[in-house]
Amino acid sequence: MKHIVPLLVKFVGWSIALLSIFAIFNAPPLLVLFMAAGTALASYIVGDLLILPRFGNFIAVIADLPLSFLLIWLTSYALIEPTINMAYASFFCALAIGAIESFFHLFMENHILEEARKEQAYRWYDEGRWATEFAEEYDQEKDDRT
């Protein structure tokens, strides 16, 4: 039940991006909405439920760009027309969706994902991990006392 609201938000964002770009190429709006529903669902499962909790927002947005491009291009090729213009439209839709997804991932992290899964995403670059460690023989105060 908790995945219905994010799916609706994602569908609205993807629909706006796809309808605004594919309207230039006179694509039927019903097919574009069908394409938005299918690609948003696939991207939600792969990008938001698998990649985002494990790697964080930045990596998930980077992964969403080629994923959304391939999903939109393949579905537009199958449903609308197999022309080179659909590749251009898919590319610009992927850029718009990448911008939308960066904010959507923040929504997912703050409201949907559990705390344990959010902490798992940031475990690999926590603050103390890259700290420099000095041995005792390089401690200046200890050298002054001896």
C-alpha positions in Angstrom: 0.0 0.0 0.0 2.9 2.4 0.7 4.1 2.1 -2.9 0.9 3.4 -4.5 1.5 7.1 -3.8 5.1 7.0 -5.1 4.0 5.2 -8.2 1.3 7.8 -8.8 3.8 10.6 -8.3 6.3 9.0 -10.6 3.6 8.3 -13.2 2.6 12.0 -13.2 6.2 13.2 -13.5 6.9 10.8 -16.4 3.6 11.6 -18.1 4.3 15.3 -18.1 7.8 14.7 -19.5 6.7 12.3 -22.1 3.6 14.1 -23.2 5.5 17.4 -23.5 8.3 15.9 -25.7 6.3 13.4 -27.8 3.6 15.9 -28.5 6.1 17.6 -30.9 6.2 14.4 -32.9 2.3 14.1 -33.0 2.3 10.9 -31.0 -1.1 9.7 -29.8 -1.6 10.8 -26.2 -3.1 7.5 -25.1 -0.1 5.6 -26.3 2.2 8.0 -24.6 0.3 7.6 -21.3 0.5 3.8 -21.7 4.2 4.1 -22.4 4.6 6.3 -19.3 2.8 3.8 -17.1 4.9 0.8 -18.3 8.3 2.6 -18.2 7.6 4.3 -14.9 6.7 1.0 -13.3 9.9 -0.7 -14.6 12.0 2.2 -13.5 10.4 2.2 -10.1 11.2 -1.4 -9.5 14.8 -1.2 -10.8 15.9 2.3 -10.0 13.9 3.2 -6.8 13.6 -0.2 -5.1 16.9 -1.8 -6.0 19.5 0.8 -6.8 18.4 3.8 -4.6 18.5 2.0 -1.2 21.8 0.4 -1.9 23.8 3.2 -3.5 22.1 6.5 -2.8 20.6 9.3 -4.8 23.5 10.3 -7.0 24.2 6.8 -8.3 20.5 6.1 -8.7 20.0 9.3 -10.9 23.1 8.3 -13.0 21.6 4.8 -13.4 18.2 6.2 -14.3 19.4 8.2 -17.3 20.4 5.2 -19.5 17.6 3.1 -18.0 14.9 5.6 -18.9 16.4 6.3 -22.3 16.4 2.6 -23.2 12.9 2.0 -21.8 11.4 5.0 -23.6 13.2 4.4 -26.9 12.2 0.7 -27.0 8.6 1.3 -26.2 8.3 4.3 -28.5 9.9 2.2 -31.3 7.4 -0.6 -30.6 4.3 1.5 -30.1 4.6 4.7 -32.1 7.0 4.7 -35.1 10.4 3.2 -35.7 12.1 6.5 -36.7 15.3 8.3 -35.7 13.2 11.1 -34.3 12.0 8.8 -31.5 15.6 8.3 -30.4 16.0 12.1 -30.1 12.7 12.4 -28.2 13.7 9.6 -25.9 17.0 11.3 -25.2 15.4 14.6 -24.3 12.8 12.7 -22.2 15.6 10.9 -20.4 17.2 14.2 -19.5 13.9 15.7 -18.2 13.2 12.5 -16.3 16.7 12.6 -14.8 15.9 16.0 -13.3 12.5 14.8 -12.0 14.1 11.6 -10.6 16.6 13.5 -8.4 13.7 15.1 -6.5 11.7 12.0 -6.5 14.5 10.1 -4.9 14.6 12.6 -2.1 10.9 12.0 -1.6 11.5 8.2 -1.5 14.3 8.5 1.0 12.4 10.7 3.3 9.0 9.1 3.2 9.1 5.5 1.8 12.4 3.7 2.4 13.0 2.3 5.9 15.8 3.7 8.0 17.9 0.5 7.8 17.8 0.6 4.0 18.8 4.3 3.9 21.7 3.7 6.2 22.9 0.9 4.0 23.1 3.3 1.1 25.5 5.6 3.0 27.7 3.0 4.6 30.3 3.0 1.9 31.3 6.6 2.3 30.7 7.6 5.9 32.8 10.3 7.4 35.2 8.4 9.6 36.2 5.8 7.0 38.5 8.1 5.1 40.1 9.8 8.1 43.9 9.9 8.4 45.4 7.9 11.2 48.7 8.9 12.9 50.9 6.6 14.9 52.3 7.5 18.3 55.8 8.3 17.0 54.4 11.2 15.0 52.6 12.9 17.8 54.2 16.3 18.3 53.2 16.7 22.0 54.6 13.3 22.9 57.9 14.3 21.2 58.1 17.5 23.2 57.7 15.7 26.5 60.6 13.3 26.0 
